[in-house]
Amino acid sequence: PPASFKGKNLFGNNDSVIFHQAASFISDADISPSKLREELKRYNIACQNDEWKYIFNHLRQREELYNLKEDPGEKNNLAKIRPEILSEMRKKIEEFEKENPPLKND
């Protein structure tokens, strides 16, 4: 792909982790440092593999962790019960966000 293409090759991902990002959409005319800070607060990110899904809500600083095999409806948040998995998934999000900063305006 061209160097300007942003993204992550999911087919070459050795640990089969998929990332999801969601943020409010703002137009270029609305971009200012204070507006970007407010938009970032609404930003959510998740990563998942075959067994686990981790969601981080920037606004609430809330973490969610679900075992997709035992709880496919994501009803039972295991964030406080499985700190070792939570920490592992959090690191994956941190690494992803370093390479793919939210709301980066090129």
C-alpha positions in Angstrom: 0.0 0.0 0.0 1.1 3.6 -0.4 2.9 5.2 2.5 0.0 7.6 3.0 -2.4 4.7 3.7 -3.2 4.5 7.4 -4.3 1.2 8.9 -3.2 -2.2 10.2 -2.9 -5.3 8.1 -5.3 -7.6 9.9 -4.3 -10.6 7.7 -0.7 -10.3 8.8 -1.5 -9.9 12.4 0.2 -12.8 14.2 -1.8 -12.7 17.4 -5.1 -12.3 15.6 -6.1 -9.1 17.5 -8.6 -6.8 15.8 -8.9 -3.2 16.8 -12.0 -1.0 16.7 -12.0 2.8 17.0 -15.0 5.1 17.4 -15.1 8.8 17.7 -17.4 11.7 17.0 -16.8 13.1 13.5 -15.9 16.7 13.2 -15.3 18.8 10.1 -12.0 20.5 9.4 -13.7 23.9 10.0 -14.4 22.8 13.6 -10.8 21.7 14.5 -9.2 23.6 17.3 -7.1 22.4 20.3 -10.1 22.7 22.7 -12.4 21.0 20.2 -10.0 18.1 19.7 -9.7 17.6 23.5 -13.5 17.4 23.8 -13.7 15.0 20.8 -11.0 12.8 22.4 -13.1 12.5 25.5 -15.8 10.8 23.4 -13.3 8.5 21.8 -13.6 4.7 22.4 -11.4 1.9 21.4 -11.6 -1.8 21.6 -9.5 -4.8 20.8 -10.5 -8.4 20.6 -9.1 -11.9 19.8 -11.0 -15.2 19.6 -11.6 -15.3 23.3 -11.5 -11.8 24.8 -12.8 -8.3 24.0 -11.4 -5.2 25.8 -13.1 -1.8 25.5 -11.7 1.5 26.8 -13.9 4.5 27.1 -11.8 7.7 27.2 -14.6 9.9 28.5 -15.4 7.8 31.6 -11.9 6.2 31.9 -13.8 3.0 32.0 -12.5 -0.4 31.1 -14.6 -3.4 30.1 -13.4 -7.0 29.5 -15.6 -9.8 28.1 -14.9 -13.5 27.5 -16.5 -13.9 24.1 -16.6 -17.7 24.2 -18.5 -17.8 27.6 -20.4 -14.5 27.2 -20.9 -13.7 23.5 -23.6 -11.1 24.4 -21.0 -9.2 26.5 -23.2 -9.0 29.6 -20.6 -9.9 32.3 -17.7 -7.3 32.6 -14.7 -9.2 33.9 -12.4 -6.2 34.2 -12.0 -6.5 38.0 -12.0 -10.3 38.0 -9.3 -10.9 35.3 -6.6 -8.3 35.9 -3.9 -10.3 34.0 -6.0 -10.4 30.8 -7.0 -6.8 31.3 -3.4 -5.7 31.5 -2.4 -7.7 28.4 -5.2 -6.2 26.4 -4.6 -2.7 27.7 -1.0 -2.9 26.5 -2.2 -3.9 23.0 -4.4 -0.8 22.9 -1.6 1.4 24.1 0.7 0.1 21.4 -2.0 0.5 18.8 -2.7 4.1 19.8 1.0 5.0 19.7 1.1 4.0 16.0 -2.5 5.2 15.3 -3.2 8.3 17.4 -6.8 9.2 17.7 -8.1 12.2 15.8 -4.7 12.9 14.2 -5.2 15.6 11.6 -2.7 15.2 8.7 
